């Protein structure tokens, strides 16, 4: 289900000081609906370098360039909103990413339990918050500064 906070939680992890300190490289790639290995590798390279990446002639050239960036480096790669359930596609992509140093991690956000199963590793399900908890969060954010004065916006 969308809107549960999967991306927000992943962003919090990605930006956490202990993560920044403990990984040599970090990359964030929004995959969404189109699982294009070439685009994922290009976006990974751009995220690592912080620069627009020149488009190599084919996926093998690009894969070798990403491999060179990852070799011996402990990295965290976030693949946000992965939706492709094809095992073969995942295995092919993963074969390009296995060159990092010990402790490298790939964090995947997905709406699909099947994708989570295909990717493997640990899976954590986020559940919808109750209306009372949602209201409590909104109320706390709105009323935390200015107290009663902000109540006029809800009347």
N, C-alpha and C positions, 0 to 999 in steps of 0.2 A: 504494500500500500504506500502511496506517495504521501508526503507531508508528515511523516513520523519523526523526522529529524536525523535520518541516516547520514546525510551529507553534513549536517551541522556537527554531529558527533565526530565524524571523520575529520572535519576541519579543526575541531578542538584538539584532537590527537595530533594531527599534522603540525599544528602551530605550537604545541606544548614545548616549553623550554627543555625538558628532559629529552624529548625526541630530537629537537634541533641539535642538542649537544652530543647525542649518542649515535647519530647517523652521519656518515660522510656526505651523502647525497640524499636529497628528497625531491620527489617529482609528483605532481598532481595532474591526472589526466581524466577529463570528463568524457566517458565513452558514449553514453546515451544509447540511442537506438541503432546506430550504424557501427557495427563491429568491423572496422577496417584496420587490419594489422599495420599497414603502412602508416595510416594516420595516427594510430596509437603510438607507434615507435617514434614518429616525427614529433608528436606532442610531448612524449617523454624526453626526447633530446632537447626540445625547446624549454621545457620546465627545468631540466638540469642546468642548462647553460644560461637561461634567462634571456636568450636572444632568439630572434626569428631564425629558423633553421632552413638553410637552402635545401630544396627538394632534390635528393639524390635520384639517380635514374631508375632505381628499382628497390624492392624491399630487401634484397640481400645486401646491397651496398649500405642501406640505412641500418639494417640489423648489425652489420659489422661495426658501424660507427657508434651505435648505442652500446654494443659489447665493449668497445674500447673505453667508453665512459664508465662502464660498470665494473670492469675487471678489478678485483681486489678491493673494491669500495663497498662498505656496508651502506646499503641504501634502503629507503622506504619509498615505495611506489604506491600511490593511491589510485585505484581505478574506480572512479565514481560512476554510479548508475550503470553498471554492467548488466546487459540484458541477454546476451548471446548464450544459449544453452547447449551449443554444439561442443562436444568434448574435443573433437579434432582441432577446432579453431583455438580453443584454450590451450591445448598441448603445444600447438605451433607457436603461439604467442609466448608461452612460458619458456619454450626452448631458447628463445632469444634473450630471455631475462635471467637465466640461471647463472650468469657469470659474475655476479656480485660476490662480495666477501661474506665471511661467516656472519650470521645474524641479520642478513638482509631480509626484508619483509615486503610482502605485497598485501595491502589492505583493500578489500573490495566492498563497495556498497552495491546492493541489488534489491530489487523488489521480489525476485524469484527464488524460491526455495531450491529449485532445480539448479539454478546457476550456482548457488552456494554449495550444493552437492558436487557439481562438476569441478569447481575451483578447489574444493577440499579445505583442509585446515579446520580451524574452529569457526563455528557459526554462532552469532548472537542475534536473536530475534528482538526487535523493538516492538513493543505493544502500544496501542493507542491509549493515550491518557484519558482518564475519566473527565467529564465535563467540570466537575468540582475542582479537580487539580488544574485544569486549563484555566478556569476562572481565577483560581488562586494566584497563578503565575501572572496573568494579565493584570489583576488587581494590584499585586505587589509591584509590578513595573510602573503602572500608572500612578499609584498613590505614594510611591516611595519618595518623591520629591514634591514638595508643595502641599502635601497632605490634603486637607479638606478642600482647598481651592480647586484641585483637579476634579473633585466630585461633580462640579457643574457641568462637565462634559458628558456625564452619564445620566443626567436628569432630563 
